[in-house]
Amino acid sequence: MAGLQVTVTPPNPPPKHEEEAPSSQLEVIIKQRLGAYVVKTVCWLAATAEIAAIVASTFPDASSSTVVLRGLVVSGSATDIQISWLFIVGVSLTMIGGYIRYSCYRELGSLFTFEMAILDNHRLVQSGPYAYVRHPGYLGVLCTVSGVICWHASSGSYARACGAFESRIWQVLMLIYCMLVSTITVGLLSRMPKEDDALRKRFPGEWEDWQLQVPYKLLPFVY
């Protein structure tokens, strides 16, 4: 969850309106920071439910455990919650994604905004993760999102062990999560050529040199 928290928490306030790049309809949706808060809320609810179910199943004789398990377990058993290889993959991806995003925040400093913008004091950062790919922040998002999906999809997760996907409430929450994540991910990936164009215009010679040194947009040696 730490990786997710870092990934979807804005490190800086929104830029001034005149610094923002022209917005498409999809960009308008992405700029609404409410989406990031909803994603965090859904994931924290799922994590809290899983922790509560594990604690309650560990101390089944406690009076509160009966109430917790009755409310959280739709089918199956909380004792079936366990670590699986897919869970480990998910946690690893989430941590990697969070670390990549943190590295981007650290390198860009005040220049990193969730909104696409060229700030008045903008400069072309080529150090840290930007020495390997031109859009490492989006790679971090993809890693984190994939990790969260692996976590919930793993055989020993709360969602599968306790039948959460059979609950109407959890179905709605996961639908909202999937819709938001899909929209945000597609929107961010569609930003890459626009960001390249904006930086090329602002730093023409410097950007061309950077592109020759760092030809990959998202994944080293792949894309």
Secondary structure, DSSP 8 states (H G I E B T S, - for coil): -HHHHHHHS-SS----GGGB----HHHHHHH-THHHHHHHHHHHHHHHHHHHHHHHHHSTTSHHHHHHHHHH-SSS-GGG----HHHHHHHHHHHHHHHHHHHHHHHHGGG--SS-B--TT-----SGGGGT-S-HHHHHHHHHHHHHHHHHHSTTSHHHHTTGGGSHHHHHHHHHHHHHHHHHHHHHHHHHHHHHHHHHHHSHHHHHHHHHH---SSSTTT-
